[in-house]
């Protein structure tokens, strides 16, 4: 997910989310974080670290 800003700059903060077989929970988690950070004016990024999931977590995180 990209930050809410229309122009990407170096992120002020990075959120690193470890995930293993979390395809069912990942969308709501990322949407919740993005919604909470939406009003924040500083650039941010979400990084999902997939550790070999077999349920499509990695593919979902890249979409």
C-alpha positions as CSV (number, residue, x, y, z in Angstrom):
1,X,0.0,0.0,0.0
2,X,1.3,3.4,-0.9
3,X,1.2,6.4,1.4
4,X,-1.7,8.8,1.1
5,X,0.5,11.5,-0.4
6,X,0.3,11.7,-4.2
7,X,4.1,12.2,-4.5
8,X,6.4,9.6,-3.0
9,X,9.3,11.0,-1.0
10,X,11.6,9.3,1.4
11,X,9.4,7.9,4.2
12,X,9.5,9.5,7.6
13,X,8.5,6.3,9.2
14,X,8.4,2.7,8.0
15,X,6.1,0.0,9.5
16,X,7.4,-3.5,9.0
17,X,4.9,-6.2,9.3
18,X,6.1,-9.8,9.6
19,X,3.6,-12.3,8.0
20,X,3.4,-16.0,7.6
21,X,0.2,-17.5,6.2
22,X,-1.8,-14.3,7.0
23,X,-3.7,-13.9,3.7
24,X,-7.1,-13.8,5.6
25,X,-6.0,-11.1,8.0
26,X,-3.5,-9.1,6.0
27,X,-6.0,-6.9,4.0
28,X,-7.8,-5.7,7.2
29,X,-4.5,-5.1,9.0
30,X,-3.1,-3.0,6.1
31,X,-6.4,-1.1,5.6
32,X,-6.6,-0.3,9.4
33,X,-3.0,1.0,9.5
34,X,-3.5,3.0,6.3
35,X,-6.8,4.5,7.7
36,X,-5.1,5.4,11.0
37,X,-2.2,7.1,9.2
38,X,-4.4,8.8,6.5
39,X,-4.6,12.2,8.2
40,X,-0.9,12.2,9.0
41,X,1.0,14.7,6.9
42,X,4.4,12.9,7.0
43,X,5.4,10.3,4.4
44,X,5.2,6.7,5.5
45,X,5.4,3.2,4.1
46,X,4.2,-0.3,5.0
47,X,6.6,-3.2,4.4
48,X,5.3,-6.7,4.6
49,X,7.9,-9.4,5.2
50,X,6.6,-12.7,4.0
51,X,8.5,-15.8,5.3
52,X,7.5,-18.4,2.7
53,X,3.8,-18.4,3.2
54,X,1.8,-21.1,1.3
55,X,-1.6,-19.3,1.4
56,X,-0.8,-16.4,-1.0
57,X,0.2,-13.9,1.6
58,X,3.2,-12.7,-0.4
59,X,1.2,-12.3,-3.6
60,X,-1.5,-10.4,-1.7
61,X,1.1,-8.1,-0.1
62,X,2.5,-7.2,-3.5
63,X,-0.9,-6.3,-5.0
